């Protein structure tokens, strides 16, 4: 008998997700700024580290899935790894150096990643064949909770970092993760929980039909990884561009006018998701379905195609900045609109088909495999950024006031960036190690003049004894070419995905009323 009543545990799961996503996105929103402006790490190095962290976040779900489906069950896995997650935030807030950050990020990756497949699969476990008609709608509400938490945190934590420093800015997300754990624990008696059934899992894994389904899903996930390589850069290279001194960060709306922090620009994404999910669910999809059936994989394919143009748009912005133009931050609004439409089409749809296609005993494992696509996407971005790095030896200082660096056997151009990743024996005018990323403002043979990326002011007063063999780093693929590369990569993936979408056959599997529950 069909019912329109939601299971009793759903409010606790949604509340937990809201607070947990605040903690994660609040921390992630300020990560690039913390690395480049507080730890004085180079932009390229920071991009690589952020995406290595992202790869870990989406790699550990497979570990959480196996813990859940073979040993602990979803509830115990979520509770135990949430404690690890909270400890990661604590380390980030108390130890304000690179070592503390690395340890904290490792714990957060393990905790956040480990619970990912369990939480989303736990949502689906609350439904059986009497209320499976509500499953699509609740996954939309689940995704809305994710983005509401993300919106509030990406507005708030950049302000906390600027006004109060890293300890408070990382501490508040930690407190929210503790709250998330408490909320989830409070719903313990309300949940429908499926007991781990190792025998059934092994039986399903030996089933040729199951293996065929997993194989088909893995092919889909491979293509989704390319989308993830683009989407995950909204918290790295997009922030780098927003930090450029040539970006006008003033937003005007009617009679209101205010200046946003570069890290806050990410808050556009969850607001758009909160707006676009209902529009697609209740207007766009129903309208199209009046004329034809919408196949899930065609939604994903459409999203892939659309996503490419967000990077082409930012490539235009890069070109304008290189030419010395002042560019409005509103360009990022349109880029976020494009990639958020793509996100709704790709990520929500992929979440739904992953749960629907999986046998009951393998829900968490299939979710873990799906999330591996995001891990691979982050590794793609890490790999590209690592491959394009080119070292150059610095052989001396030039200028009466040490206003430029002399480099060996390398020709640079105005507008390029150079990166100093470790101490090279030089100090800035404030006596701090001369590190970080700078723009080249002038070139005279082998001498390069530098200016600050966020300020646009000339760098002068460099002093000290240059370390022998000291190196700076630059990118062989940068500016407009960098964004165009990823846009073209996405279009190539879209073209290759078309036959996959055409031949993929969909099905839905949910537990029956007599599934092994407790």
SULLIN-V54942 format. One line per field, one symbol per residue. psi: psi as a letter, one per 40 degrees, with the letter a starting at -180 (. if undefined). burial: + if it has 24 or more other ideal C-beta (glycine too) atoms within 12 Angstrom, else -. Layout:
psi->???
burial->???
This chain:
psi->hiiehiideddddddddddddddddddddeddddddddefiidddddddddddddddededdddddddedcdidddddddddddddddddddddgfidddddddddddddddddedddddddddeeiaedeeeedddddddddddddddddddedddddddddeidddddddddddddddddddddedeeihhhihgdddddddeehddddddddddddddddddddddddeedecddddddeheehhehhhhbeihihiiddeddeddddddddddddddeddddddeddihhhdddddddddddddedddddddddddddeeihhieeddddddddddddddddddddddddddehideedddddddddddddddddddddddddehhihhheiiiidffeiihihfhhiiheiiihhdihfeiiaeeeihgiahiiheihgbehhiiiidddeiihifhiahhhheiiiiihehibdddddddddddddddddddddddehhiihhiiideigi.
burial->-----++-++++++++++++++++++++++++++++++++++++++++++++++++++++++++++++++-++++++++++++++++++++++-+----+++-+++++++++++++++++++++++++--++-++++++++++++++++++++++++++++----++++++++++++++++-+++-++--+++++++--++--++----+--++-++++++++++++++++++++++++++++++++++----------++++++++++++++++++--++---+--------+-+++++++++++++++++++++++++++----+-+-+++-++++++++++++++++++++++++++++++++++++++++++++++++-++--+++++-+-+++---++++++--+-+--+++++++--+-+-+-----++++++++++---++++++++---+++-+---+---++++++-++++-++++++-+++-++--+--++--+-+-++++---+---
